């Protein structure tokens, strides 16, 4: 390299409070960390998800109970709060799924260029958000 | 050179990288297929999704068996993912191994509960 290189900041020994807040993560970086975050979110809310599954298939009464839980609420949790949690889980699943498919594609082809890395990352983020909005609208009764 | 053999040995695990990496991909593929199968049944059902329609999907024996397999696949998939998170961010060995244990108990309990709900039908 004979041209002058731009003086870029170096990040060694990353400090969470000082460096993470100033580091500009590329789109692929965002997809990656959100893939991890969405996974962890689903892990933490697994009992809630299983509770919903259980109620939904056990009986007509429990099915009614579940559908009304999203409007009337359950114990201390109001309906709108449960809907927001469900929305977060919907996004988590969709993002994790699309980012996962991106991973599988990269693993299978071994031929991803840097440009494709960026474009596929942006597509992943967009698809996740768009589908979340579509399903969220259904959840909140827009259609 | 740190002393980490014999009685000073630190338990971190080893030689499971490729197996778990492969297992995560395989279970992911299986769960993706299951998602498509479930979605197709929901989308191609006629009328609103009542209890009969929804529970009916999971009443079929083949669907019960498939869902059972997917629950086990999910268990392994989540274990690998969560173990990776603990391994990346939790350096103290005692705390990390405790989290491993908690995670496994949590996951096995979740699997047991979902299988119980599935087979009550």
HADDOCK unambig.tbl for C-alpha pairs under 7 A between the chains (distance, minus, plus):
assign (segid A and resid 47 and name CA) (segid B and resid 110 and name CA) 6.53 0.50 0.50
assign (segid A and resid 50 and name CA) (segid B and resid 114 and name CA) 5.95 0.50 0.50
assign (segid A and resid 54 and name CA) (segid B and resid 117 and name CA) 5.19 0.50 0.50
assign (segid A and resid 57 and name CA) (segid B and resid 55 and name CA) 4.89 0.50 0.50
assign (segid A and resid 58 and name CA) (segid B and resid 121 and name CA) 6.33 0.50 0.50
assign (segid A and resid 60 and name CA) (segid B and resid 51 and name CA) 5.82 0.50 0.50
assign (segid A and resid 63 and name CA) (segid B and resid 51 and name CA) 6.30 0.50 0.50
